[in-house]
């Protein structure tokens, strides 16, 4: 996890909550972000092929 370069343990200490709470909140935030991005996981290629039926991965032709 990167939040000001803190580990989960350091973030938990800074927030005064258990490490499990930090992990679950980060997971929940990632899930919300993934849904907002149209179920594309930016850390993997999952969802990209299904969201781009042309198969060109978002590139455009330069032929006018």
Phi, psi and omega per residue, in radians:
X1 nan 2.470 3.059
X2 -2.172 2.007 3.004
X3 -2.548 1.699 -3.019
X4 1.003 0.597 3.125
X5 1.013 0.590 3.092
X6 -1.665 2.556 2.987
X7 -1.359 2.951 3.063
X8 -1.003 -0.727 -3.118
X9 -1.112 -0.746 3.134
X10 -1.172 -0.697 3.113
X11 -1.116 -0.723 3.122
X12 -1.069 -0.752 3.123
X13 -1.129 -0.761 -3.125
X14 -1.123 -0.600 -3.110
X15 -1.575 -0.211 -3.132
X16 1.244 0.598 3.131
X17 -2.270 2.836 3.101
X18 -1.149 2.705 3.134
X19 -1.031 -0.675 3.121
X20 -1.045 -0.610 3.109
X21 -1.165 -0.735 3.104
X22 -1.075 -0.825 -3.130
X23 -1.062 -0.764 -3.121
X24 -1.195 -0.658 3.118
X25 -1.172 -0.697 3.102
X26 -1.125 -0.757 3.119
X27 -1.081 -0.755 3.125
X28 -1.105 -0.722 3.125
X29 -1.144 -0.723 3.097
X30 -1.084 -0.713 3.126
X31 -1.106 -0.755 3.113
X32 -1.104 -0.737 3.132
X33 -1.122 -0.749 3.133
X34 -1.047 -0.759 3.102
X35 -1.115 -0.713 3.135
X36 -1.130 -0.495 3.125
X37 -1.544 0.148 3.123
X38 1.447 0.664 3.119
X39 1.055 0.494 3.034
X40 -1.735 2.216 3.097
X41 -1.569 1.906 -3.083
X42 -1.158 -0.215 3.135
X43 -1.582 -0.144 3.101
X44 -2.391 -3.096 3.070
X45 -1.669 0.112 -3.127
X46 -1.116 2.336 3.078
X47 1.579 -0.321 -3.094
X48 -1.200 -0.830 -3.121
X49 -1.105 -0.690 -3.116
X50 -1.272 -0.439 -3.131
X51 -1.573 -0.148 -3.114
X52 -2.262 1.539 -3.018
X53 -1.210 -0.317 -3.134
X54 -1.322 -0.322 3.099
X55 1.331 0.177 -3.112
X56 -1.715 0.147 3.071
X57 0.949 0.578 3.037
X58 1.520 0.041 3.125
X59 -1.470 2.616 3.127
X60 -1.984 2.614 3.090
X61 -1.291 2.522 3.120
X62 -1.660 0.259 -3.093
X63 -1.580 0.819 3.010
X64 1.332 nan nan
